[in-house]
Amino acid sequence: MTRKTMLRLAIAVPIVLGFSTALIYREHLTPEALEVLIQYLGFWGPLVYIAVYVIATVFMLPGSLVTLIGGALFGPFWGVLYVLAGSVAGATLAFLVARYLAGEWVEKKATGIVKRVMEGVDAEGWRFVAFTRLVPAFPFNLLNYALGLTRIRLSSYVIASAVCMLPGIAGYVYLGYAGREALVGGEDLIKKIGWAVGIFAALVFLPFFIRRFRRNPPSAS
């Protein structure tokens, strides 16, 4: 068995297991059921949550909902860590699937996006990845696969993704946390809601400022 075949098997086996699990329990993967499961598992809860996030990313399910749930379940600090771990692991697995297993399927699924992503990576390298993570110019889940077809190094992809996804993750996690506090009537509720509104506004306007900065970079003095 060649090294490339072994790598493909190492990628394919978790995918098959994850798909089978999601298919069997698809009717039970609701926010309420996930919260009950996490609380029941105790110490293992965060690992299960991260695994769910990876499955959601690979199978292109809405990551924003899972992120909000993470904030509600784990709070603003641990929620960010667990969401970051799950999103980076899921994005990396999708990247590897596209590069070694399902390149043709990805090209057929996102022909226009793949072309633009390839051109962007050729022109800017990891900086293009950083830009697309800060500004959702492309669908997150589809972008993970499209980047797997480019020539960017895996290490550059992972580092740029982790660093530049962090602001958005932190924002959505806090929104989930503030929403949970609003429902249960936590302390300093007005302050937390104010922070949530401010973070939401920042997430809305951040893409505009970054696009403007890229079009008109400051000139060197």
Secondary structure as GFF3:
##gff-version 3
##sequence-region A 1 221
A	DSSP	alpha_helix	3	24	.	.	.	ID=ss1
A	DSSP	three_ten_helix	26	28	.	.	.	ID=ss2
A	DSSP	alpha_helix	31	41	.	.	.	ID=ss3
A	DSSP	three_ten_helix	42	44	.	.	.	ID=ss4
A	DSSP	alpha_helix	45	58	.	.	.	ID=ss5
A	DSSP	alpha_helix	63	100	.	.	.	ID=ss6
A	DSSP	alpha_helix	103	109	.	.	.	ID=ss7
A	DSSP	alpha_helix	111	124	.	.	.	ID=ss8
A	DSSP	alpha_helix	126	134	.	.	.	ID=ss9
A	DSSP	alpha_helix	140	147	.	.	.	ID=ss10
A	DSSP	alpha_helix	154	184	.	.	.	ID=ss11
A	DSSP	alpha_helix	189	215	.	.	.	ID=ss12
###
